[in-house]
Amino acid sequence: MAIVKAMGNLQIDFADSSRADDARQLFALSCTAEEQGMLPEDLSGVIRRLWADQGVQACFGRSREYQLNDSAAYYLNDLERIAQSDYIPTQQDVLRTRVKTTGIVETHFTFKDLHFKMFDVGGQRSERKKWIHCFEGVTAIIFCVALSAYDLVLAEDEEMNRMHESMKLFDSICNNKWFTDTSIILFLNKKDLFEEKITHSPLTICFPEYTGANKYDEAASYIQSKFEDLNKRKDTKEIYTHFTCATDTKNVQFVFDAVTDVIIKNNLKDCGLF
């Protein structure tokens, strides 16, 4: 629905005028589908016809100009499978879902025989003041940045670039007095989306001073340096940076192996054993 709504604001017409009727049906049927918790066959057909329209595709191509879930194309391209009556979500289907975090969500899990207690503090700007004072003395902070957000703005402030906002928050955490002895692990996430996007959406949208090529390796390294340069205690504090793709389970496994090693090493240091 976000794409169809954006078409009006961006003054993009349907390539096939009959899709306007489908758009009206989309809004009418979506409410019922949400209440029932299932995707009716008639709604599935409406969505597939809309998604195939060249006007809708043109609007999707300009998705940086409005708020659209990163996984929209994944689900829309696979709608025929998802709409089946016997549909069972795959691991990728689950990994690509997005639930807005509000408040502080605590999760316990075990990895490499170590028990982790993880706190998701929420990415939305309005949530941040609720948690920063709560975590003095934590073992490590994993700070996640969406690489692909370099050309997007915040939902709550359309004048603020998302990556600039992430840098501002990272600066405040990395250099906070409460986290002087805390390991800072930087996840530059959504590297797959970034690699696809950087070829047609220049990094100068976010960093006008950038003079390098709009290629993954060079652009990603530049973003890494921009974040690591915010560290004002380079002599005593190291930033452990990893490029990640949260939907790639092998990549996450590899990264968490490295993260666990960092946490163990720093705990041994604190005990004078390393």
C-alpha positions, 0 to 999 in steps of 0.5 A, a space after each residue: 500500500 505504501 507504493 500505491 499511496 506514494 504514487 499520488 505524492 510523486 505524481 506517477 500514473 498507472 501504466 494501465 488505467 484499470 489498475 486504479 480499480 485494483 488500487 481501490 480494491 487493495 485498500 478495501 480488502 486489506 483491512 479485512 485481510 489484516 483482521 483475518 490474518 490471511 491473504 485472500 485469493 482475490 487480494 493476492 490477484 489485485 496485488 500481483 496485477 498492481 506489482 506488474 504495472 510499470 507505473 508501480 514499478 517506476 514508483 518502487 524505483 523511487 522508494 528512497 523518496 518515501 518510507 518503504 520496508 526493505 523487504 517489500 520486493 522480496 515478498 511481492 516477487 514471491 506472492 504466488 507462493 505466499 498466497 497458497 492456502 498451505 503456505 508455511 513461512 521459510 526461514 528467509 520469510 521470517 528473517 525478512 519480517 520487520 517489527 518496530 521495536 518500542 521500549 526495551 526488549 530483553 532476549 536470552 540465548 546461548 552461543 558457544 556455551 556462553 549465556 548472552 543477555 541481549 537488550 534491543 533498545 529500539 532504533 526509533 528516535 523517540 525511544 533512545 532517552 529511555 535506555 542510555 542511562 540503564 546500561 553502565 557496565 554492560 560487557 559489549 554494545 553492538 551498534 547496528 547501522 543500515 548501510 543501505 540507509 545512506 540515501 534515506 530520511 527518518 520516518 519521524 524527521 524527513 529533514 534528517 538523513 538516516 545515516 547522519 542520525 546513526 553517526 550522531 547516535 554512535 558518537 554519543 555512545 562511543 564517547 559516553 563516560 558510562 561506556 569507557 570500558 565497554 567493547 563497541 562492536 559496529 555492525 554495518 548491516 544490509 551490505 547486500 542491499 547497499 551493494 545493489 543500491 550504490 550502483 545507481 544511487 551515489 554516496 554523495 547524497 549522504 556525503 557530498 565530499 566523497 570523491 571515490 567510486 560508487 562501488 561497494 568496496 570503496 564506498 563501504 570502506 569510506 562509511 566505515 572510516 566515517 564511523 570509526 573516526 568518531 571515536 575520540 579515544 582511539 589510543 585506549 578504545 578499539 571499534 570492532 567493525 563487521 560488515 553484515 547481512 542479517 538475512 544471511 545465516 552463515 554470515 551472522 554465524 561467522 560474525 558472532 564467532 568473532 564477536 564472542 571472541 572479542 567479548 571473551 578476550 576483553 573479559 579476560 583482560 578485565 580479570 588480568 588473565 590476558 
